[in-house]
């Protein structure tokens, strides 16, 4: 079992889409996947929950109460049927204000302690993170085995990726994390041979070891269309270039 964190300090780079695509593809292969929604926007939760879900506790409740295997177990929800073999811990808008409520000591590893008893119950745990480096991102990195960073076609996303890398490096020095930077990919590419695409790929290659750059995802309105229907392109557009690109990334990362 491995814990994967999808992170970038910049928003809008496709973190939640990536989490849900990986979970869908892996679940369809018979792997049991747990998605942990640590983003106050709750996009992953909104896509995974069914209309009749009436969960009481969320990631906020788990992080602000005494850690209990029973409470965590009761908080884990089964995703709607289209997401085969996928489970999730619901997000909560209040999670962005959780830091003052955490204990003074050991607050960086609360999520790890919550998830520890469940590592053997899932093939993969995938954590969605907020578009910032805060206590939630730090908790996610402390829980992780592997970190994946999506970038988009902007220099800001490369800066955001670099901040995640530096944060991970600092945490490893402090022995708060043993996670590895598993890879980076670029999403939203419209024309592979455009000057902008070439420049972005060049910048990513200059900032990071070229071996960490695992591939790219083409731009497409199909991603948004699928999201509006509460699903992913994997469910609705089986042979679309976006779906195929994510399938290839899944092979490389998992």
Protein Blocks (a to p, Z undefined) as FASTA:
>chain_A
ZZdddddfbghiopmmmmmmmmmmmmmnopacddddfbfklmmmmmmpcfklccfbdfkl
mmmmccdfklmmmmpccddfklghiacddddfklmmmmmmpcfehplmmmmmmmmmmmmm
pfbdcddddfbddfklmmmmmmpmbdcdddddbfklmmmmmmmmmmmmmmmmnopaccdc
fbdcdehiablkbmklmmmmmmmmmmpcfklpnbdcdddfklmmmmmnopafklmmmmgm
klmmmmmmmmmmZZ
